[in-house]
């Protein structure tokens, strides 16, 4: 069993910026020469998430719109009072989605659906440089 780890950085725009990181995940797996196992993808920070989606223009608009209804950015949150900032909604959205995903791979291929991509979502209210950890466990 082998464990390989890599860290990548992504510049984001904030405000529910959605970035497709599937190609980076596939490239890491390909370079590893591992055939079977799991890929863990982890967003470092408490206002970003890792998920999967059909990465297409309609859903890239739908997701921020539904989140604005469910966890609105303009609402007063206790977190904002604690730290004197305005990103309480960002923390809540990140908690809802979670900061990681595990994707199995077989014969050197990620077992993603035809229309399924791995995404990084930055919920913070400003542009950021986001660190994402990719870790392969397999043989």
GISUL-V124447 format. One record per helix or strand of 2 or more residues. SS is the DSSP state (h for helix, s for strand). FROM is the first residue (numbers start at 1). LEN is the number of residues. If there is no record, write none. Layout:
((SS;FROM;LEN) (SS;FROM;LEN))
This chain:
((s;2;11) (s;17;4) (h;22;11) (s;37;7) (s;48;6) (h;57;14) (h;78;6) (h;88;10) (s;100;7) (s;109;2) (s;117;6) (s;128;11))
